[in-house]
C-alpha cells in the first residue's frame, strides 16, 4: 500500500510540474512574443473605416435650410456620435471617421458597421442616410453617395439600392429622403 501511495505522489508531482511547465510555455508564447501575437489576428489592432467624408445640402421645397442640426451616429462595437449644423446655403459637411479596433481579428466575428445620418428641422427628424455594411474599408458607392447628398425634406423616406462596385452581385440598401442620380 505504501509503495502504491508513494508512486501516486510521485506521479502527481510530476503531472503538476508538467502542467506548470506547459502553462509557462503558453504564457511566454502568447503574451510576450510579438511575432506570435501577430500570427493570431485577435491580438492586433486593425484599421476600420466607419464613414467617408460627407458633404450635402438640405432643402425644403427647393429652398436651402440653415441651422438644421445634422447628427451622424456610427456603430461598430461601440457608438461614435458627432453633429454639425447647416450654413445659410443649407450646406453641411463632416470629416471621415476611421478607428483602430481589435474586432476584425476576432474569430467568427460578424460585427457590422451601422451608419445613420439624421437632420432635425422644426422638431421633426428626417433620415438622410441609414445603412449597414460588413465592410471595414471604404466602399466606392458609399463614398460617391456621401460626397454629395441632395436632401429635400419634402421627399418621403425611401429604400434605395445601389450596386456594390466591389461586388456587383450585391447592393447597398439605403434608407433616405435624399436622392441621387434622379432616382425619385
N, C-alpha and C positions, 0 to 999 in steps of 0.2 A: 504494500500500500504506500509505503514511504517512497519507494522508487517511482511509482506512477505519479505521485504528488510532485516530486522533485522535477520529473520530466515535464509535467504540465506547467510548473512555474517557469522553467527554462524556456519552454515554447511560448508562453505568454509574454515573457520579457523580450524574446526575440521578435515576436509579432509587433510589440509596441515599438521597438527600435526601428523595424522596417516601416511601420506606419509613420513614425516621426520623420524618418529619412525621406519618405515619399512626399509628405507634406512640405518639408523644407525645400525639396526639389521643385515641386509645383509652385510654391511661393516665389522662389527665385526665378523660375521660368516665366511665370505670368505677370508678376508685379514689378520686377526690376529690370527685365530685359527689353529694351526698346525695340529691338529687331523683332522679337516675338510679339510684342504688343502691336506692331504694325501688321503682322501676319493675321491677326484677329481684328476685323474691322470694328467690332464693338468697343474697342478702346480708343479709336481715332475720332477726331472731330472732322466733319465734312462741311464743305460749303453748300449752303442751301439758299436758293433764290426764292424768296417769298412773293416778290412783286417787282415788275419793271417800273420805270419812271412813268408817272401818269400826268397827262395834260388833257384838259377838256373845257367845255363851255356849257353852262346851264342857262336855259331859256324857258320862258313861259309864253306861249302863243307868239313865238318868234322874237320876243324882247328879252335881252340879257338880264339876268337877275344878279344883283350884287348882294353881298353879305349873307350868302347861303352857306351854312355850315356843311362841310363835306367831311365825313368820317370814314376812315379806312380801318377795317378790322381784319387782321391776318392771323390765322390759327395754324400752327404746326407744332403739336405737342403742348405749346402754351400760346397765349394770346398776345398779339402785338397790335397796339392801337395808336393811331395818330389822326390829327384833324387839321383842316385848313378852311379858309373862307374865300368865296369868290370875290373877284375885284369888281369894279364898276362896269366892266365889259362882260361880266359873267364868267370870266376865265378862272381856272384853278389849276394847280399843279402839286405834285407830291413826288418826293425822291424815291428811287429804287430802294428796296429793302432786301438785304442779304444777311444771313446769320451763319454761325458755326454751330453745328449740332452733332451729337452722337447718335441720334435717332436712325439715320440711314444705315448705320453699321449693325444695328440690332438684328439678330436672326429672325426671319419670318415677320418682320415689321411691315405693316401696311398703312402707316400714317399718311394721311392726305393733307395737302395744302389747301386751306379754305380761304378764299378772298371775297370780302364783302365791302362794297363802297356804297355809302348811303348819303343822300342830300336831304337836309331838313329845311323846309320852307313853310313859314306860317303855321308851325306846329305839326305839319304833316311830313312823314318820311317817304322818300322815293328811292327805290333800289336802282342805283346806277350800274352796279356790277355785282353779280353773285355767281361764283364759280368754285368748283372743287377740282383739283388736279392731283395726280400722283407724281408729277414731275418735280424734281428739286433743281432743275436747270431752266433757264429762260426758254419759253416756247414762242416760236415766231408769230403765230396767230394772236396769242395773248399780247405780246409786245406791240404788234401793229394796232390792235384794237384799243389798248390803253394809252397809246401815244397821242391819240386824238379821239376824245369821247364827245359826241354831239348829243347832249342830253336835253331833250324837250320834255318838260314836266307834264305837259298836257297829253302826252302819249301814254298808253297803258303799258304796264309791265308785260313783257313778252319773253317767252323762252326762245332763244335763238341758237342756232347750231352753226359752228364754224369748223371747217376741216382742219385737223391737226396736220400741219405741213410736215412734221417729223414722222407721222404715220397716217397717211391719207385714208386708211380704213376706219379711222376713228374721228369723232368730232368733240369739240369743246361745247358743252351745253351751258349757256349763259342766260341768266335771268336779268333783264334790264329794261328801263324806259328809254335808254339811249339807242340810237340806230347807227348802223354802218353800211356803207355801200348801197344806200337807198332801200334797205330791207325793212319796209314798213310792215 
